[in-house]
Amino acid sequence: MILSIDIGGANTKITEMDDNYYKIHHIYFPMWKKSNELKELLKKYHSERVEKIGVVMTAELSDAYLDKKEGVNDILDSVENAFPDKKIYLFDVNGNFITVDEGRKNYLNVAASNWTVSCSFVSKFIDKNCIFVDMGSTTTDIIPIKDGKIMGEKTDLDRLMNNQLLYIGALRTPLSFLSNVIKFRGKNTNISSEYFSITGDINLILDKINESDYTCDTPDGNLSDKYHSLVRLSKVLCADLNLVSENELLNVAEQFYNKILENIEKNIISISKRYNLNNVIIAGLGENILKDALKNYNIYSISENYGKEVSISMPSYALGRLMMEELYCNNKH
């Protein structure tokens, strides 16, 4: 059995994969709080059945580390300590399987590498000319694939500079990032920049996600249900539910939601024109949001074709599939 692991800053996703079987584990695991517990988390998935381990990561960027080199090395330490008797493969930003030692020597090649494995899967199994868009809890990846070649920039900084990485997610983005002014009671109204409410609140209020999807910590520590999401949203106006009505807050939520759509569409239009691509493969927790933003494109949904669990854990699943194809099967023959 293969164990493929995607270690993110907020979520760790682990896929157990055999010839005719896979099981995905999605764990909310904020690395800025729990980096020293990563080894113990991973050890829970150690078993004699596991033959090979695959790893991609984005958690090296978390506040737990001063720089990416420290983050990569600490994460790899945790992986090696959790699986001391297993063969470990890293998937790098160039689309190659490499060893842990190679990853340590060329740490920037494995930092933020999870989008590459998803794109490699898409190019191999779905479409060689498309834009792959994965909207998770925190970010949205927007990667062009042209004639089977993954055209993504190699670092997060370069992807931010080239419309390929957008720091807007389905859950964790503070609403004040989307806009500092909204229309309220007929007036352009300033909003608070305090950490009162996040995109998970408006997406839940507008039925773009379910309560079970709202897996991250809430800003106030209260429940991730519609009532408390409305409470949190009211505070963005420095108000409460005695001062603003639910209908008014629905309108506020829709305004913020439209800002999400505008940002996504603007970046995808740029990529679409630059690479002459109109097919879009969508994945992630924010698939419903992406469908609203991309009505003028030919959309292929990972959730509709592979299931929601695969969609929200795409790098982990894709890594397992590629390992089965390129390592496990090849070694058998």
C-alpha positions as a Markdown table, in Angstrom:
| # | Residue | x | y | z |
|---|---|---|---|---|
| 1 | Met | 0.0 | 0.0 | 0.0 |
| 2 | Ile | 1.1 | 3.6 | -0.7 |
| 3 | Leu | 0.6 | 6.4 | 1.7 |
| 4 | Ser | 0.5 | 9.8 | 0.0 |
| 5 | Ile | 0.7 | 12.8 | 2.3 |
| 6 | Asp | 0.0 | 16.5 | 1.5 |
| 7 | Ile | 1.2 | 18.6 | 4.5 |
| 8 | Gly | -0.4 | 22.0 | 4.3 |
| 9 | Gly | -0.2 | 25.0 | 6.6 |
| 10 | Ala | -3.8 | 24.5 | 7.9 |
| 11 | Asn | -4.7 | 21.0 | 6.7 |
| 12 | Thr | -2.9 | 17.7 | 6.3 |
| 13 | Lys | -4.4 | 15.2 | 3.8 |
| 14 | Ile | -3.4 | 11.5 | 3.7 |
| 15 | Thr | -4.5 | 9.0 | 1.1 |
| 16 | Glu | -4.1 | 5.2 | 1.6 |
| 17 | Met | -3.9 | 3.7 | -1.8 |
| 18 | Asp | -3.8 | 0.1 | -3.1 |
| 19 | Asp | -4.5 | -1.4 | -6.5 |
| 20 | Asn | -8.3 | -1.3 | -6.2 |
| 21 | Tyr | -8.8 | 0.8 | -3.0 |
| 22 | Tyr | -8.2 | 4.2 | -1.6 |
| 23 | Lys | -9.2 | 6.0 | 1.6 |
| 24 | Ile | -8.7 | 9.7 | 2.2 |
| 25 | His | -8.1 | 11.3 | 5.6 |
| 26 | His | -8.6 | 15.1 | 5.9 |
| 27 | Ile | -7.2 | 16.5 | 9.1 |
| 28 | Tyr | -7.4 | 20.1 | 10.2 |
| 29 | Phe | -3.9 | 20.6 | 11.6 |
| 30 | Pro | -2.7 | 24.2 | 11.9 |
| 31 | Met | 1.0 | 24.0 | 11.6 |
| 32 | Trp | 1.6 | 27.4 | 13.2 |
| 33 | Lys | 0.3 | 25.9 | 16.4 |
| 34 | Lys | 1.2 | 22.2 | 16.1 |
| 35 | Ser | 4.3 | 21.8 | 14.0 |
| 36 | Asn | 6.0 | 19.9 | 16.9 |
| 37 | Glu | 3.1 | 17.4 | 16.9 |
| 38 | Leu | 3.4 | 16.5 | 13.2 |
| 39 | Lys | 5.5 | 13.4 | 13.8 |
| 40 | Glu | 2.9 | 12.0 | 16.2 |
| 41 | Leu | 0.0 | 12.7 | 13.8 |
| 42 | Leu | 1.8 | 10.9 | 10.9 |
| 43 | Lys | 2.7 | 7.9 | 13.1 |
| 44 | Lys | -1.0 | 7.1 | 13.5 |
| 45 | Tyr | -0.9 | 6.1 | 9.8 |
| 46 | His | 2.1 | 3.8 | 10.0 |
| 47 | Ser | 1.4 | 0.1 | 9.5 |
| 48 | Glu | 3.1 | -2.9 | 8.1 |
| 49 | Arg | 0.9 | -2.7 | 5.0 |
| 50 | Val | 2.5 | 0.6 | 4.0 |
| 51 | Glu | 5.3 | 0.0 | 1.5 |
| 52 | Lys | 6.0 | 3.5 | 0.2 |
| 53 | Ile | 5.5 | 7.0 | 1.4 |
| 54 | Gly | 4.9 | 10.0 | -0.9 |
| 55 | Val | 5.1 | 13.6 | 0.3 |
| 56 | Val | 4.2 | 17.1 | -0.9 |
| 57 | Met | 4.0 | 20.2 | 1.2 |
| 58 | Thr | 3.1 | 23.8 | 1.6 |
| 59 | Ala | 3.5 | 24.1 | 5.4 |
| 60 | Glu | 7.1 | 25.3 | 5.1 |
| 61 | Leu | 5.5 | 28.8 | 4.7 |
| 62 | Ser | 3.7 | 28.7 | 8.1 |
| 63 | Asp | 4.6 | 31.0 | 11.0 |
| 64 | Ala | 6.2 | 28.0 | 12.8 |
| 65 | Tyr | 9.4 | 28.7 | 10.7 |
| 66 | Leu | 11.7 | 31.6 | 10.0 |
| 67 | Asp | 12.3 | 30.5 | 6.4 |
| 68 | Lys | 11.5 | 27.8 | 3.9 |
| 69 | Lys | 14.7 | 25.9 | 4.4 |
| 70 | Glu | 14.0 | 25.5 | 8.1 |
| 71 | Gly | 10.4 | 24.5 | 7.4 |
| 72 | Val | 11.3 | 21.9 | 4.7 |
| 73 | Asn | 13.9 | 20.3 | 6.9 |
| 74 | Asp | 11.7 | 20.2 | 10.0 |
| 75 | Ile | 8.8 | 18.7 | 8.0 |
| 76 | Leu | 11.1 | 16.1 | 6.5 |
| 77 | Asp | 12.5 | 15.3 | 10.0 |
| 78 | Ser | 8.9 | 14.6 | 11.2 |
| 79 | Val | 8.2 | 12.4 | 8.1 |
| 80 | Glu | 11.4 | 10.3 | 8.5 |
| 81 | Asn | 10.9 | 9.9 | 12.3 |
| 82 | Ala | 7.3 | 8.8 | 11.7 |
| 83 | Phe | 8.2 | 6.3 | 9.0 |
| 84 | Pro | 11.8 | 5.2 | 9.8 |
| 85 | Asp | 11.5 | 1.9 | 8.0 |
| 86 | Lys | 9.8 | 3.1 | 4.8 |
| 87 | Lys | 10.9 | 4.3 | 1.4 |
| 88 | Ile | 10.0 | 8.0 | 1.2 |
| 89 | Tyr | 9.6 | 9.9 | -2.1 |
| 90 | Leu | 9.1 | 13.6 | -2.5 |
| 91 | Phe | 7.4 | 15.1 | -5.6 |
| 92 | Asp | 9.1 | 18.3 | -6.6 |
| 93 | Val | 8.0 | 21.4 | -8.6 |
| 94 | Asn | 9.7 | 20.1 | -11.7 |
| 95 | Gly | 7.4 | 17.0 | -11.7 |
| 96 | Asn | 9.9 | 14.5 | -10.5 |
| 97 | Phe | 10.1 | 12.0 | -7.7 |
| 98 | Ile | 13.2 | 12.6 | -5.6 |
| 99 | Thr | 14.7 | 11.3 | -2.4 |
| 100 | Val | 14.6 | 13.1 | 1.0 |
| 101 | Asp | 18.3 | 13.8 | 0.8 |
| 102 | Glu | 17.8 | 15.5 | -2.6 |
| 103 | Gly | 14.9 | 17.4 | -1.2 |
| 104 | Arg | 17.0 | 18.8 | 1.6 |
| 105 | Lys | 19.7 | 19.8 | -0.8 |
| 106 | Asn | 17.3 | 21.5 | -3.1 |
| 107 | Tyr | 14.7 | 22.6 | -0.6 |
| 108 | Leu | 13.0 | 25.2 | -2.9 |
| 109 | Asn | 12.1 | 22.4 | -5.3 |
| 110 | Val | 9.9 | 20.7 | -2.7 |
| 111 | Ala | 8.6 | 23.9 | -1.0 |
| 112 | Ala | 5.0 | 24.5 | -2.1 |
| 113 | Ser | 5.0 | 21.6 | -4.5 |
| 114 | Asn | 1.5 | 20.2 | -4.0 |
| 115 | Trp | 0.0 | 22.0 | -7.0 |
| 116 | Thr | 2.5 | 20.4 | -9.3 |
| 117 | Val | 1.4 | 16.9 | -8.5 |
| 118 | Ser | -2.3 | 17.8 | -9.1 |
| 119 | Cys | -1.4 | 19.3 | -12.5 |
| 120 | Ser | 0.6 | 16.3 | -13.4 |
| 121 | Phe | -2.4 | 14.1 | -12.7 |
| 122 | Val | -4.7 | 16.4 | -14.7 |
| 123 | Ser | -2.3 | 16.4 | -17.7 |
| 124 | Lys | -1.9 | 12.7 | -17.6 |
| 125 | Phe | -5.5 | 11.6 | -17.1 |
| 126 | Ile | -7.8 | 14.4 | -17.9 |
| 127 | Asp | -6.7 | 17.3 | -20.2 |
| 128 | Lys | -3.4 | 18.4 | -21.8 |
| 129 | Asn | -4.7 | 21.9 | -22.6 |
| 130 | Cys | -6.5 | 23.5 | -19.7 |
| 131 | Ile | -6.3 | 25.7 | -16.6 |
| 132 | Phe | -6.3 | 23.8 | -13.4 |
| 133 | Val | -8.0 | 25.7 | -10.6 |
| 134 | Asp | -8.0 | 24.4 | -7.1 |
| 135 | Met | -9.8 | 26.5 | -4.4 |
| 136 | Gly | -9.0 | 25.3 | -0.9 |
| 137 | Ser | -9.6 | 26.7 | 2.5 |
| 138 | Thr | -6.9 | 29.4 | 2.1 |
| 139 | Thr | -5.8 | 29.9 | -1.4 |
| 140 | Thr | -6.7 | 29.4 | -5.1 |
| 141 | Asp | -4.2 | 27.8 | -7.5 |
| 142 | Ile | -4.6 | 28.9 | -11.1 |
| 143 | Ile | -2.2 | 26.8 | -13.3 |
| 144 | Pro | -2.1 | 26.7 | -17.1 |
| 145 | Ile | -1.3 | 23.4 | -18.8 |
| 146 | Lys | -0.4 | 23.7 | -22.4 |
| 147 | Asp | 0.2 | 20.7 | -24.7 |
| 148 | Gly | 0.7 | 18.6 | -21.6 |
| 149 | Lys | 3.3 | 20.9 | -20.2 |
| 150 | Ile | 2.7 | 22.5 | -16.8 |
| 151 | Met | 3.3 | 26.2 | -17.1 |
| 152 | Gly | 3.2 | 27.1 | -13.5 |
| 153 | Glu | 6.0 | 29.3 | -12.0 |
| 154 | Lys | 8.2 | 27.5 | -9.5 |
| 155 | Thr | 7.8 | 29.6 | -6.4 |
| 156 | Asp | 4.8 | 31.0 | -4.6 |
| 157 | Leu | 6.2 | 34.5 | -5.0 |
| 158 | Asp | 6.5 | 34.1 | -8.8 |
| 159 | Arg | 3.0 | 32.5 | -8.9 |
| 160 | Leu | 1.6 | 35.5 | -7.0 |
| 161 | Met | 3.3 | 37.8 | -9.5 |
| 162 | Asn | 1.8 | 35.9 | -12.5 |
| 163 | Asn | -1.9 | 35.4 | -11.6 |
| 164 | Gln | -1.2 | 31.8 | -10.7 |
| 165 | Leu | -1.8 | 32.0 | -7.0 |
| 166 | Leu | -4.6 | 33.9 | -5.3 |
| 167 | Tyr | -4.7 | 34.2 | -1.5 |
| 168 | Ile | -8.5 | 33.8 | -1.4 |
| 169 | Gly | -9.9 | 30.6 | 0.0 |
| 170 | Ala | -13.3 | 29.1 | 0.8 |
| 171 | Leu | -12.8 | 29.4 | 4.5 |
| 172 | Arg | -9.9 | 31.3 | 6.0 |
| 173 | Thr | -9.7 | 34.6 | 4.2 |
| 174 | Pro | -10.6 | 37.7 | 6.4 |
| 175 | Leu | -13.4 | 39.6 | 4.8 |
| 176 | Ser | -11.5 | 42.9 | 5.2 |
| 177 | Phe | -9.0 | 41.5 | 2.6 |
| 178 | Leu | -11.8 | 41.5 | 0.0 |
| 179 | Ser | -12.9 | 45.1 | 0.5 |
| 180 | Asn | -12.8 | 47.9 | 3.0 |
| 181 | Val | -16.1 | 49.5 | 1.8 |
| 182 | Ile | -19.5 | 48.0 | 1.2 |
| 183 | Lys | -22.9 | 49.4 | 0.2 |
| 184 | Phe | -25.1 | 49.5 | 3.3 |
| 185 | Arg | -28.5 | 51.2 | 3.7 |
| 186 | Gly | -27.8 | 53.1 | 0.6 |
| 187 | Lys | -24.4 | 54.5 | 1.7 |
| 188 | Asn | -20.8 | 53.5 | 0.9 |
| 189 | Thr | -19.9 | 52.2 | 4.4 |
| 190 | Asn | -16.4 | 51.6 | 5.9 |
| 191 | Ile | -15.9 | 48.2 | 7.5 |
| 192 | Ser | -13.8 | 47.1 | 10.4 |
| 193 | Ser | -10.5 | 45.4 | 9.6 |
| 194 | Glu | -10.5 | 43.4 | 12.9 |
| 195 | Tyr | -10.4 | 39.7 | 12.5 |
| 196 | Phe | -14.2 | 39.3 | 13.0 |
| 197 | Ser | -15.3 | 37.2 | 10.1 |
| 198 | Ile | -13.9 | 35.1 | 7.3 |
| 199 | Thr | -15.0 | 33.7 | 3.9 |
| 200 | Gly | -16.2 | 30.5 | 5.6 |
| 201 | Asp | -19.0 | 32.7 | 7.2 |
| 202 | Ile | -20.3 | 34.2 | 4.0 |
| 203 | Asn | -20.0 | 30.9 | 2.1 |
| 204 | Leu | -22.0 | 29.1 | 4.8 |
| 205 | Ile | -24.6 | 31.9 | 5.0 |
| 206 | Leu | -25.0 | 31.7 | 1.2 |
| 207 | Asp | -25.1 | 27.9 | 1.1 |
| 208 | Lys | -21.9 | 27.6 | -0.9 |
| 209 | Ile | -20.5 | 25.2 | 1.7 |
| 210 | Asn | -22.0 | 23.0 | 4.4 |
| 211 | Glu | -21.5 | 23.2 | 8.1 |
| 212 | Ser | -19.4 | 20.1 | 7.9 |
| 213 | Asp | -17.1 | 21.8 | 5.4 |
| 214 | Tyr | -16.3 | 24.7 | 7.8 |
| 215 | Thr | -13.4 | 22.8 | 9.4 |
| 216 | Cys | -11.1 | 25.6 | 10.4 |
| 217 | Asp | -11.1 | 27.6 | 13.7 |
| 218 | Thr | -13.7 | 30.4 | 13.7 |
| 219 | Pro | -12.5 | 33.9 | 14.5 |
| 220 | Asp | -14.4 | 34.1 | 17.7 |
| 221 | Gly | -14.0 | 30.5 | 18.7 |
| 222 | Asn | -17.8 | 29.9 | 18.5 |
| 223 | Leu | -19.7 | 27.3 | 16.4 |
| 224 | Ser | -19.4 | 27.1 | 12.7 |
| 225 | Asp | -23.1 | 27.3 | 12.0 |
| 226 | Lys | -25.2 | 29.9 | 10.2 |
| 227 | Tyr | -26.4 | 31.8 | 13.3 |
| 228 | His | -22.9 | 32.4 | 14.6 |
| 229 | Ser | -21.7 | 33.2 | 11.1 |
| 230 | Leu | -24.3 | 36.0 | 11.0 |
| 231 | Val | -23.1 | 37.2 | 14.4 |
| 232 | Arg | -19.5 | 37.3 | 13.1 |
| 233 | Leu | -20.5 | 39.1 | 9.9 |
| 234 | Ser | -22.5 | 41.7 | 11.9 |
| 235 | Lys | -19.3 | 42.6 | 13.8 |
| 236 | Val | -17.6 | 43.6 | 10.5 |
| 237 | Leu | -20.1 | 46.5 | 10.6 |
| 238 | Cys | -19.2 | 47.1 | 14.3 |
| 239 | Ala | -22.8 | 46.0 | 15.0 |
| 240 | Asp | -24.7 | 43.0 | 16.3 |
| 241 | Leu | -28.0 | 41.2 | 15.4 |
| 242 | Asn | -30.0 | 43.7 | 17.4 |
| 243 | Leu | -28.8 | 46.5 | 15.1 |
| 244 | Val | -28.8 | 44.9 | 11.7 |
| 245 | Ser | -31.3 | 42.4 | 10.2 |
| 246 | Glu | -30.6 | 39.0 | 8.7 |
| 247 | Asn | -31.8 | 40.3 | 5.3 |
| 248 | Glu | -29.3 | 43.1 | 5.5 |
| 249 | Leu | -26.5 | 40.7 | 6.4 |
| 250 | Leu | -27.5 | 38.4 | 3.5 |
| 251 | Asn | -26.9 | 41.5 | 1.2 |
| 252 | Val | -23.6 | 42.2 | 2.8 |
| 253 | Ala | -22.6 | 38.5 | 2.4 |
| 254 | Glu | -23.5 | 38.7 | -1.3 |
| 255 | Gln | -21.4 | 41.8 | -1.8 |
| 256 | Phe | -18.3 | 40.1 | -0.3 |
| 257 | Tyr | -19.1 | 37.0 | -2.3 |
| 258 | Asn | -19.1 | 39.0 | -5.5 |
| 259 | Lys | -15.7 | 40.3 | -4.6 |
| 260 | Ile | -14.5 | 36.7 | -4.4 |
| 261 | Leu | -15.9 | 36.0 | -7.8 |
| 262 | Glu | -14.4 | 39.1 | -9.3 |
| 263 | Asn | -10.9 | 38.3 | -8.0 |
| 264 | Ile | -11.1 | 34.7 | -9.3 |
| 265 | Glu | -12.4 | 35.7 | -12.7 |
| 266 | Lys | -9.9 | 38.5 | -13.2 |
| 267 | Asn | -7.0 | 36.2 | -12.6 |
| 268 | Ile | -8.3 | 33.4 | -14.8 |
| 269 | Ile | -9.1 | 35.8 | -17.6 |
| 270 | Ser | -5.5 | 36.9 | -17.5 |
| 271 | Ile | -4.2 | 33.3 | -17.7 |
| 272 | Ser | -6.8 | 32.3 | -20.3 |
| 273 | Lys | -5.8 | 35.1 | -22.7 |
| 274 | Arg | -2.1 | 34.6 | -22.0 |
| 275 | Tyr | -2.1 | 30.9 | -22.9 |
| 276 | Asn | -5.2 | 30.8 | -25.1 |
| 277 | Leu | -7.0 | 28.3 | -22.9 |
| 278 | Asn | -10.7 | 28.0 | -22.3 |
| 279 | Asn | -11.1 | 24.5 | -20.6 |
| 280 | Val | -11.0 | 24.7 | -16.8 |
| 281 | Ile | -10.5 | 21.8 | -14.4 |
| 282 | Ile | -11.9 | 22.7 | -11.0 |
| 283 | Ala | -11.1 | 21.1 | -7.6 |
| 284 | Gly | -11.2 | 21.9 | -4.0 |
| 285 | Leu | -13.6 | 22.9 | -1.2 |
| 286 | Gly | -14.6 | 25.9 | -3.3 |
| 287 | Glu | -15.8 | 24.1 | -6.4 |
| 288 | Asn | -19.3 | 25.7 | -6.1 |
| 289 | Ile | -17.7 | 29.1 | -5.9 |
| 290 | Leu | -15.6 | 28.4 | -8.9 |
| 291 | Lys | -18.7 | 27.4 | -10.9 |
| 292 | Asp | -20.2 | 30.8 | -10.1 |
| 293 | Ala | -17.1 | 32.6 | -11.2 |
| 294 | Leu | -16.4 | 30.7 | -14.4 |
| 295 | Lys | -19.7 | 30.5 | -16.2 |
| 296 | Asn | -18.1 | 31.5 | -19.5 |
| 297 | Tyr | -15.6 | 28.6 | -19.5 |
| 298 | Asn | -15.8 | 24.9 | -20.3 |
| 299 | Ile | -15.7 | 23.4 | -16.8 |
| 300 | Tyr | -14.7 | 19.8 | -15.8 |
| 301 | Ser | -15.4 | 19.1 | -12.1 |
| 302 | Ile | -13.2 | 16.8 | -10.1 |
| 303 | Ser | -15.9 | 16.4 | -7.5 |
| 304 | Glu | -18.5 | 15.3 | -10.1 |
| 305 | Asn | -16.1 | 12.9 | -11.8 |
| 306 | Tyr | -14.0 | 11.6 | -8.9 |
| 307 | Gly | -16.0 | 12.5 | -5.8 |
| 308 | Lys | -15.9 | 15.3 | -3.2 |
| 309 | Glu | -13.3 | 13.7 | -1.1 |
| 310 | Val | -10.8 | 13.5 | -4.0 |
| 311 | Ser | -11.6 | 17.0 | -5.0 |
| 312 | Ile | -10.9 | 18.5 | -1.6 |
| 313 | Ser | -7.7 | 16.4 | -1.2 |
| 314 | Met | -6.6 | 16.5 | -4.8 |
| 315 | Pro | -2.8 | 16.7 | -4.3 |
| 316 | Ser | -2.8 | 13.7 | -1.8 |
| 317 | Tyr | -5.0 | 11.6 | -4.1 |
| 318 | Ala | -3.0 | 12.6 | -7.3 |
| 319 | Leu | 0.3 | 11.8 | -5.6 |
| 320 | Gly | -1.0 | 8.3 | -4.7 |
| 321 | Arg | -2.2 | 7.7 | -8.3 |
| 322 | Leu | 1.1 | 8.8 | -9.8 |
| 323 | Met | 3.1 | 6.7 | -7.4 |
| 324 | Met | 1.0 | 3.7 | -8.3 |
| 325 | Glu | 1.7 | 4.4 | -12.0 |
| 326 | Glu | 5.3 | 5.5 | -12.0 |
| 327 | Leu | 6.9 | 3.8 | -9.0 |
| 328 | Tyr | 4.8 | 0.9 | -7.7 |
| 329 | Cys | 3.7 | -0.7 | -11.0 |
| 330 | Asn | 7.1 | -0.1 | -12.7 |
| 331 | Asn | 8.9 | -1.8 | -9.9 |
| 332 | Lys | 6.7 | -4.8 | -10.2 |
| 333 | His | 7.6 | -5.4 | -13.8 |
